[in-house]
Protein backbone atom coordinates (compact mmCIF):
# COMPACT_ATOMS: atom_id res chain seq x y z
CA UNK A 1 0.00 0.00 0.00
CA UNK A 2 1.34 3.42 -0.92
CA UNK A 3 2.93 5.25 1.96
CA UNK A 4 3.01 2.19 4.22
CA UNK A 5 6.03 0.58 5.79
CA UNK A 6 6.24 -3.02 4.63
CA UNK A 7 8.00 -5.78 6.59
CA UNK A 8 11.52 -6.45 5.50
CA UNK A 9 12.68 -9.73 4.10
CA UNK A 10 14.94 -11.74 6.34
CA UNK A 11 18.60 -11.91 5.46
CA UNK A 12 19.85 -14.86 3.46
CA UNK A 13 20.56 -17.81 5.70
CA UNK A 14 18.39 -16.62 8.59
CA UNK A 15 15.25 -18.27 9.92
CA UNK A 16 11.97 -17.43 8.16
CA UNK A 17 9.76 -14.75 9.68
CA UNK A 18 8.00 -16.04 12.77
CA UNK A 19 10.39 -18.93 13.39
CA UNK A 20 12.24 -19.19 16.68
CA UNK A 21 15.12 -16.74 16.62
CA UNK A 22 13.87 -14.93 13.51
CA UNK A 23 14.00 -11.12 13.47
CA UNK A 24 10.87 -9.00 13.34
CA UNK A 25 10.22 -5.28 13.23
CA UNK A 26 8.45 -2.59 15.22
CA UNK A 27 6.89 -1.19 12.07
CA UNK A 28 8.00 2.45 12.09
CA UNK A 29 10.41 3.78 9.45
CA UNK A 30 13.28 5.52 11.18
CA UNK A 31 12.91 3.43 14.33
CA UNK A 32 13.46 0.09 12.61
CA UNK A 33 16.57 1.56 10.97
CA UNK A 34 18.02 1.92 14.47
CA UNK A 35 17.62 -1.86 14.86
CA UNK A 36 19.65 -3.43 12.02
CA UNK A 37 19.03 -6.92 13.42
CA UNK A 38 15.39 -6.24 14.29
CA UNK A 39 13.82 -7.46 17.52
CA UNK A 40 13.03 -11.03 18.52
CA UNK A 41 9.80 -12.73 19.47
CA UNK A 42 9.76 -13.09 23.23
CA UNK A 43 11.37 -9.65 23.69
CA UNK A 44 9.70 -6.79 25.52
CA UNK A 45 9.81 -3.10 24.64
CA UNK A 46 9.19 -0.41 27.24
CA UNK A 47 7.84 2.85 25.78
CA UNK A 48 7.71 5.90 28.05
CA UNK A 49 6.30 9.34 27.29
CA UNK A 50 3.80 12.07 28.13
CA UNK A 51 0.10 11.77 27.38
CA UNK A 52 -0.58 12.64 23.73
CA UNK A 53 3.00 12.38 22.53
CA UNK A 54 2.41 9.39 20.24
CA UNK A 55 2.57 6.15 22.24
CA UNK A 56 -0.84 4.96 21.02
CA UNK A 57 0.08 5.82 17.42
CA UNK A 58 3.20 3.69 17.87
CA UNK A 59 0.98 0.89 19.18
CA UNK A 60 -1.21 1.04 16.07
CA UNK A 61 1.80 0.82 13.76
CA UNK A 62 3.31 -1.99 15.82
CA UNK A 63 0.08 -3.98 15.56
CA UNK A 64 -0.28 -3.29 11.85
CA UNK A 65 3.25 -4.56 11.22
CA UNK A 66 2.22 -7.79 12.95
CA UNK A 67 -1.02 -8.10 10.99
CA UNK A 68 0.88 -7.60 7.71
CA UNK A 69 3.07 -10.61 8.37
CA UNK A 70 0.48 -12.94 9.89
CA UNK A 71 1.01 -12.41 13.62
CA UNK A 72 -1.85 -12.65 16.09
CA UNK A 73 -2.23 -9.35 17.92
CA UNK A 74 -3.70 -8.27 21.27
CA UNK A 75 -4.32 -4.68 22.31
CA UNK A 76 -5.09 -4.02 25.98
CA UNK A 77 -7.00 -0.72 26.20
CA UNK A 78 -6.38 0.92 29.58
CA UNK A 79 -6.48 4.69 29.02
CA UNK A 80 -9.14 4.86 26.29
CA UNK A 81 -11.85 2.52 25.04
CA UNK A 82 -11.11 -0.15 22.42
CA UNK A 83 -13.40 1.78 20.08
CA UNK A 84 -11.04 4.76 20.30
CA UNK A 85 -8.19 2.55 19.14
CA UNK A 86 -10.31 1.16 16.30
CA UNK A 87 -10.91 4.76 15.19
CA UNK A 88 -7.21 5.60 15.52
CA UNK A 89 -6.31 2.63 13.33
CA UNK A 90 -9.02 3.56 10.82
CA UNK A 91 -7.43 7.01 10.59
CA UNK A 92 -4.23 5.25 9.53
CA UNK A 93 -6.24 3.32 6.92
CA UNK A 94 -6.20 0.11 8.96
CA UNK A 95 -9.56 -1.64 9.12
CA UNK A 96 -9.87 -3.90 12.16
CA UNK A 97 -13.18 -5.76 11.70
CA UNK A 98 -11.91 -8.44 9.32
CA UNK A 99 -8.90 -9.11 11.53
CA UNK A 100 -11.10 -9.36 14.62
CA UNK A 101 -13.46 -11.80 12.91
CA UNK A 102 -10.49 -13.91 11.81
CA UNK A 103 -9.18 -14.01 15.42
CA UNK A 104 -6.05 -12.19 14.27
CA UNK A 105 -6.70 -9.10 16.39
CA UNK A 106 -8.21 -8.94 19.87
CA UNK A 107 -9.11 -5.90 21.93
CA UNK A 108 -9.02 -6.55 25.68
CA UNK A 109 -10.96 -3.80 27.47
CA UNK A 110 -9.33 -2.74 30.73
CA UNK A 111 -10.88 0.73 30.43
CA UNK A 112 -14.64 0.16 30.64
CA UNK A 113 -14.30 -2.23 33.59
CA UNK A 114 -17.66 -3.68 34.68
CA UNK A 115 -19.49 -1.37 32.23
CA UNK A 116 -17.65 -2.78 29.22
CA UNK A 117 -19.69 -4.06 26.29
CA UNK A 118 -16.65 -5.61 24.60
CA UNK A 119 -16.45 -9.40 24.14
CA UNK A 120 -13.21 -9.44 26.15
CA UNK A 121 -12.77 -7.27 29.24
CA UNK A 122 -11.20 -7.03 32.70
CA UNK A 123 -13.63 -5.91 35.39
CA UNK A 124 -10.94 -5.00 37.96
CA UNK A 125 -7.71 -4.32 36.06
CA UNK A 126 -5.98 -2.86 39.14
CA UNK A 127 -6.24 -6.30 40.72
CA UNK A 128 -2.91 -7.51 39.36
CA UNK A 129 -3.79 -11.19 39.73
CA UNK A 130 -7.04 -10.73 37.79
CA UNK A 131 -5.30 -8.67 35.14
CA UNK A 132 -2.53 -11.24 34.62
CA UNK A 133 -5.10 -14.04 34.39
CA UNK A 134 -6.99 -12.06 31.73
CA UNK A 135 -3.80 -11.41 29.78
CA UNK A 136 -2.92 -15.12 29.79
CA UNK A 137 -6.44 -16.04 28.68
CA UNK A 138 -6.22 -13.53 25.83
CA UNK A 139 -3.01 -15.15 24.60
CA UNK A 140 -4.62 -18.58 24.87
CA UNK A 141 -7.67 -17.35 22.95
CA UNK A 142 -5.77 -15.99 19.95
CA UNK A 143 -3.55 -19.07 19.96
CA UNK A 144 0.17 -19.42 19.56
CA UNK A 145 0.22 -21.32 16.27
CA UNK A 146 1.47 -18.02 14.85
CA UNK A 147 3.67 -15.41 16.56
CA UNK A 148 1.83 -13.16 19.02
CA UNK A 149 2.18 -9.41 19.58
CA UNK A 150 0.85 -7.81 22.76
CA UNK A 151 0.38 -4.09 23.47
CA UNK A 152 -0.61 -2.75 26.89
CA UNK A 153 -1.60 0.93 26.68
CA UNK A 154 -0.72 1.82 29.34
CA UNK A 155 0.68 -0.49 31.97
CA UNK A 156 1.22 2.40 34.38
CA UNK A 157 -2.58 2.74 34.58
CA UNK A 158 -2.92 -0.93 35.49
CA UNK A 159 -0.48 -0.50 38.36
CA UNK A 160 -2.61 2.26 39.88
CA UNK A 161 -1.79 2.61 43.57
CA UNK A 162 -0.05 -0.75 44.01
CA UNK A 163 3.14 -0.57 46.07
CA UNK A 164 6.57 -0.83 44.49
CA UNK A 165 7.39 -4.36 45.64
CA UNK A 166 4.08 -5.72 44.30
CA UNK A 167 4.57 -3.97 40.94
CA UNK A 168 8.13 -5.22 40.47
CA UNK A 169 7.28 -8.78 41.52
CA UNK A 170 4.23 -8.85 39.25
CA UNK A 171 6.05 -7.58 36.18
CA UNK A 172 9.03 -9.89 36.73
CA UNK A 173 6.74 -12.94 36.72
CA UNK A 174 4.67 -11.54 33.83
CA UNK A 175 7.64 -10.81 31.58
CA UNK A 176 9.09 -14.24 32.30
CA UNK A 177 5.79 -15.79 31.15
CA UNK A 178 5.67 -13.67 27.99
CA UNK A 179 9.27 -14.55 27.14
CA UNK A 180 8.61 -18.26 27.63
CA UNK A 181 5.65 -18.07 25.24
CA UNK A 182 7.51 -16.06 22.61
CA UNK A 183 5.21 -13.02 22.85
CA UNK A 184 6.61 -9.79 21.41
CA UNK A 185 5.42 -7.16 23.87
CA UNK A 186 5.08 -3.38 23.79
CA UNK A 187 4.33 -1.93 27.23
CA UNK A 188 3.43 1.77 27.23
CA UNK A 189 4.05 3.90 30.33
CA UNK A 190 2.76 7.43 30.94
CA UNK A 191 5.45 9.70 32.33
CA UNK A 192 4.79 10.86 35.88
CA UNK A 193 2.32 8.18 36.99
CA UNK A 194 4.93 6.05 38.75
CA UNK A 195 7.66 7.23 41.11
CA UNK A 196 11.23 7.29 39.85
CA UNK A 197 12.41 4.31 41.90
CA UNK A 198 9.58 2.09 40.67
CA UNK A 199 10.17 3.16 37.08
CA UNK A 200 13.90 2.51 37.40
CA UNK A 201 13.23 -0.96 38.80
CA UNK A 202 10.84 -1.75 35.96
CA UNK A 203 13.26 -0.44 33.33
CA UNK A 204 15.90 -3.01 34.24
CA UNK A 205 13.57 -5.83 33.16
CA UNK A 206 13.22 -4.63 29.55
CA UNK A 207 15.83 -5.41 26.89
CA UNK A 208 14.74 -2.39 24.83
CA UNK A 209 13.51 1.04 25.95
CA UNK A 210 11.91 3.73 23.80
CA UNK A 211 11.56 7.21 25.28
CA UNK A 212 9.32 9.89 23.77
CA UNK A 213 9.79 13.50 24.90
CA UNK A 214 9.38 17.13 23.86
CA UNK A 215 12.38 19.37 23.25
CA UNK A 216 12.47 23.06 22.41
CA UNK A 217 14.40 24.07 19.30
CA UNK A 218 14.46 27.66 18.03
CA UNK A 219 11.32 28.43 19.98
CA UNK A 220 9.41 25.42 18.63
CA UNK A 221 8.50 22.28 20.56
CA UNK A 222 9.64 19.14 18.76
CA UNK A 223 8.95 15.49 19.45
CA UNK A 224 12.09 13.46 20.10
CA UNK A 225 12.48 9.70 20.45
CA UNK A 226 15.37 7.87 22.01
CA UNK A 227 15.84 4.13 21.53
CA UNK A 228 18.30 2.26 23.69
CA UNK A 229 19.05 0.08 26.69
CA UNK A 230 20.10 0.41 30.29
CA UNK A 231 23.82 -0.10 30.75
CA UNK A 232 25.32 0.00 34.25
CA UNK A 233 22.17 1.71 35.47
CA UNK A 234 22.38 4.48 32.85
CA UNK A 235 20.21 4.83 29.77
CA UNK A 236 22.13 4.93 26.50
CA UNK A 237 20.29 5.43 23.23
CA UNK A 238 20.17 7.10 19.85
CA UNK A 239 17.96 10.19 19.37
CA UNK A 240 15.79 11.16 16.44
CA UNK A 241 13.19 13.85 15.92
CA UNK A 242 9.80 12.61 14.81
CA UNK A 243 6.44 13.90 13.73
CA UNK A 244 3.00 12.35 13.50
CA UNK A 245 1.35 12.19 10.09
CA UNK A 246 -2.42 11.76 10.39
CA UNK A 247 -2.50 9.21 7.55
CA UNK A 248 0.77 7.37 8.13
CA UNK A 249 1.56 7.64 11.84
CA UNK A 250 4.97 8.25 13.34
CA UNK A 251 7.60 9.43 10.89
CA UNK A 252 11.07 9.44 12.44
CA UNK A 253 13.66 11.64 10.81
CA UNK A 254 17.05 10.17 10.00
C-alpha positions as CSV (number, residue, x, y, z in Angstrom):
1,X,0.0,0.0,0.0
2,X,1.3,3.4,-0.9
3,X,2.9,5.3,2.0
4,X,3.0,2.2,4.2
5,X,6.0,0.6,5.8
6,X,6.2,-3.0,4.6
7,X,8.0,-5.8,6.6
8,X,11.5,-6.4,5.5
9,X,12.7,-9.7,4.1
10,X,14.9,-11.7,6.3
11,X,18.6,-11.9,5.5
12,X,19.9,-14.9,3.5
13,X,20.6,-17.8,5.7
14,X,18.4,-16.6,8.6
15,X,15.3,-18.3,9.9
16,X,12.0,-17.4,8.2
17,X,9.8,-14.7,9.7
18,X,8.0,-16.0,12.8
19,X,10.4,-18.9,13.4
20,X,12.2,-19.2,16.7
21,X,15.1,-16.7,16.6
22,X,13.9,-14.9,13.5
23,X,14.0,-11.1,13.5
24,X,10.9,-9.0,13.3
25,X,10.2,-5.3,13.2
26,X,8.5,-2.6,15.2
27,X,6.9,-1.2,12.1
28,X,8.0,2.5,12.1
29,X,10.4,3.8,9.5
30,X,13.3,5.5,11.2
31,X,12.9,3.4,14.3
32,X,13.5,0.1,12.6
33,X,16.6,1.6,11.0
34,X,18.0,1.9,14.5
35,X,17.6,-1.9,14.9
36,X,19.7,-3.4,12.0
37,X,19.0,-6.9,13.4
38,X,15.4,-6.2,14.3
39,X,13.8,-7.5,17.5
40,X,13.0,-11.0,18.5
41,X,9.8,-12.7,19.5
42,X,9.8,-13.1,23.2
43,X,11.4,-9.6,23.7
44,X,9.7,-6.8,25.5
45,X,9.8,-3.1,24.6
46,X,9.2,-0.4,27.2
47,X,7.8,2.8,25.8
48,X,7.7,5.9,28.0
49,X,6.3,9.3,27.3
50,X,3.8,12.1,28.1
51,X,0.1,11.8,27.4
52,X,-0.6,12.6,23.7
53,X,3.0,12.4,22.5
54,X,2.4,9.4,20.2
55,X,2.6,6.1,22.2
56,X,-0.8,5.0,21.0
57,X,0.1,5.8,17.4
58,X,3.2,3.7,17.9
59,X,1.0,0.9,19.2
60,X,-1.2,1.0,16.1
61,X,1.8,0.8,13.8
62,X,3.3,-2.0,15.8
63,X,0.1,-4.0,15.6
64,X,-0.3,-3.3,11.8
65,X,3.2,-4.6,11.2
66,X,2.2,-7.8,12.9
67,X,-1.0,-8.1,11.0
68,X,0.9,-7.6,7.7
69,X,3.1,-10.6,8.4
70,X,0.5,-12.9,9.9
71,X,1.0,-12.4,13.6
72,X,-1.8,-12.6,16.1
73,X,-2.2,-9.4,17.9
74,X,-3.7,-8.3,21.3
75,X,-4.3,-4.7,22.3
76,X,-5.1,-4.0,26.0
77,X,-7.0,-0.7,26.2
78,X,-6.4,0.9,29.6
79,X,-6.5,4.7,29.0
80,X,-9.1,4.9,26.3
81,X,-11.8,2.5,25.0
82,X,-11.1,-0.1,22.4
83,X,-13.4,1.8,20.1
84,X,-11.0,4.8,20.3
85,X,-8.2,2.6,19.1
86,X,-10.3,1.2,16.3
87,X,-10.9,4.8,15.2
88,X,-7.2,5.6,15.5
89,X,-6.3,2.6,13.3
90,X,-9.0,3.6,10.8
91,X,-7.4,7.0,10.6
92,X,-4.2,5.3,9.5
93,X,-6.2,3.3,6.9
94,X,-6.2,0.1,9.0
95,X,-9.6,-1.6,9.1
96,X,-9.9,-3.9,12.2
97,X,-13.2,-5.8,11.7
98,X,-11.9,-8.4,9.3
99,X,-8.9,-9.1,11.5
100,X,-11.1,-9.4,14.6
101,X,-13.5,-11.8,12.9
102,X,-10.5,-13.9,11.8
103,X,-9.2,-14.0,15.4
104,X,-6.1,-12.2,14.3
105,X,-6.7,-9.1,16.4
106,X,-8.2,-8.9,19.9
107,X,-9.1,-5.9,21.9
108,X,-9.0,-6.5,25.7
109,X,-11.0,-3.8,27.5
110,X,-9.3,-2.7,30.7
111,X,-10.9,0.7,30.4
112,X,-14.6,0.2,30.6
113,X,-14.3,-2.2,33.6
114,X,-17.7,-3.7,34.7
115,X,-19.5,-1.4,32.2
116,X,-17.7,-2.8,29.2
117,X,-19.7,-4.1,26.3
118,X,-16.7,-5.6,24.6
119,X,-16.4,-9.4,24.1
120,X,-13.2,-9.4,26.2
121,X,-12.8,-7.3,29.2
122,X,-11.2,-7.0,32.7
123,X,-13.6,-5.9,35.4
124,X,-10.9,-5.0,38.0
125,X,-7.7,-4.3,36.1
126,X,-6.0,-2.9,39.1
127,X,-6.2,-6.3,40.7
128,X,-2.9,-7.5,39.4
129,X,-3.8,-11.2,39.7
130,X,-7.0,-10.7,37.8
131,X,-5.3,-8.7,35.1
132,X,-2.5,-11.2,34.6
133,X,-5.1,-14.0,34.4
134,X,-7.0,-12.1,31.7
135,X,-3.8,-11.4,29.8
136,X,-2.9,-15.1,29.8
137,X,-6.4,-16.0,28.7
138,X,-6.2,-13.5,25.8
139,X,-3.0,-15.2,24.6
140,X,-4.6,-18.6,24.9
141,X,-7.7,-17.4,22.9
142,X,-5.8,-16.0,20.0
143,X,-3.6,-19.1,20.0
144,X,0.2,-19.4,19.6
145,X,0.2,-21.3,16.3
146,X,1.5,-18.0,14.8
147,X,3.7,-15.4,16.6
148,X,1.8,-13.2,19.0
149,X,2.2,-9.4,19.6
150,X,0.9,-7.8,22.8
151,X,0.4,-4.1,23.5
152,X,-0.6,-2.7,26.9
153,X,-1.6,0.9,26.7
154,X,-0.7,1.8,29.3
155,X,0.7,-0.5,32.0
156,X,1.2,2.4,34.4
157,X,-2.6,2.7,34.6
158,X,-2.9,-0.9,35.5
159,X,-0.5,-0.5,38.4
160,X,-2.6,2.3,39.9
161,X,-1.8,2.6,43.6
162,X,-0.1,-0.7,44.0
163,X,3.1,-0.6,46.1
164,X,6.6,-0.8,44.5
165,X,7.4,-4.4,45.6
166,X,4.1,-5.7,44.3
167,X,4.6,-4.0,40.9
168,X,8.1,-5.2,40.5
169,X,7.3,-8.8,41.5
170,X,4.2,-8.8,39.2
171,X,6.1,-7.6,36.2
172,X,9.0,-9.9,36.7
173,X,6.7,-12.9,36.7
174,X,4.7,-11.5,33.8
175,X,7.6,-10.8,31.6
176,X,9.1,-14.2,32.3
177,X,5.8,-15.8,31.1
178,X,5.7,-13.7,28.0
179,X,9.3,-14.5,27.1
180,X,8.6,-18.3,27.6
181,X,5.6,-18.1,25.2
182,X,7.5,-16.1,22.6
183,X,5.2,-13.0,22.9
184,X,6.6,-9.8,21.4
185,X,5.4,-7.2,23.9
186,X,5.1,-3.4,23.8
187,X,4.3,-1.9,27.2
188,X,3.4,1.8,27.2
189,X,4.0,3.9,30.3
190,X,2.8,7.4,30.9
191,X,5.5,9.7,32.3
192,X,4.8,10.9,35.9
193,X,2.3,8.2,37.0
194,X,4.9,6.1,38.8
195,X,7.7,7.2,41.1
196,X,11.2,7.3,39.8
197,X,12.4,4.3,41.9
198,X,9.6,2.1,40.7
199,X,10.2,3.2,37.1
200,X,13.9,2.5,37.4
201,X,13.2,-1.0,38.8
202,X,10.8,-1.7,36.0
203,X,13.3,-0.4,33.3
204,X,15.9,-3.0,34.2
205,X,13.6,-5.8,33.2
206,X,13.2,-4.6,29.5
207,X,15.8,-5.4,26.9
208,X,14.7,-2.4,24.8
209,X,13.5,1.0,25.9
210,X,11.9,3.7,23.8
211,X,11.6,7.2,25.3
212,X,9.3,9.9,23.8
213,X,9.8,13.5,24.9
214,X,9.4,17.1,23.9
215,X,12.4,19.4,23.2
216,X,12.5,23.1,22.4
217,X,14.4,24.1,19.3
218,X,14.5,27.7,18.0
219,X,11.3,28.4,20.0
220,X,9.4,25.4,18.6
221,X,8.5,22.3,20.6
222,X,9.6,19.1,18.8
223,X,9.0,15.5,19.4
224,X,12.1,13.5,20.1
225,X,12.5,9.7,20.4
226,X,15.4,7.9,22.0
227,X,15.8,4.1,21.5
228,X,18.3,2.3,23.7
229,X,19.1,0.1,26.7
230,X,20.1,0.4,30.3
231,X,23.8,-0.1,30.8
232,X,25.3,0.0,34.3
233,X,22.2,1.7,35.5
234,X,22.4,4.5,32.8
235,X,20.2,4.8,29.8
236,X,22.1,4.9,26.5
237,X,20.3,5.4,23.2
238,X,20.2,7.1,19.8
239,X,18.0,10.2,19.4
240,X,15.8,11.2,16.4
241,X,13.2,13.9,15.9
242,X,9.8,12.6,14.8
243,X,6.4,13.9,13.7
244,X,3.0,12.3,13.5
245,X,1.4,12.2,10.1
246,X,-2.4,11.8,10.4
247,X,-2.5,9.2,7.6
248,X,0.8,7.4,8.1
249,X,1.6,7.6,11.8
250,X,5.0,8.3,13.3
251,X,7.6,9.4,10.9
252,X,11.1,9.4,12.4
253,X,13.7,11.6,10.8
254,X,17.1,10.2,10.0
